[in-house]
Amino acid sequence: MTVAVMWEARAVPGRGAELLSWARSRELPREPLRRETFRAPQDRVLVITWWDAQYDADLPELPEPAGELVTRAVHRWRFESVDTD
């Protein structure tokens, strides 16, 4: 089974580039099958990792950035793959 873990944070206004750099530099204790990093308006950063694991497996995730860098707590979601093309 493939599980995707999404991590999304919103930077303090004007600090989106710093949050993006912070997220890209974080290493996980083990390598996922795939990792992608995205940015969006309002200084948002999204990281998605894919794992060959069960939905409830203990998987590494990016930590919370320093409080002065973000406007709120990080949002996290898990998804399991149901279709692939």
Secondary structure as UniProt FT lines:
FT   STRAND          2..11
FT   TURN            13..14
FT   HELIX           16..25
FT   STRAND          34..40
FT   TURN            41..43
FT   STRAND          44..52
FT   TURN            55..56
FT   TURN            67..69
FT   STRAND          75..80
//
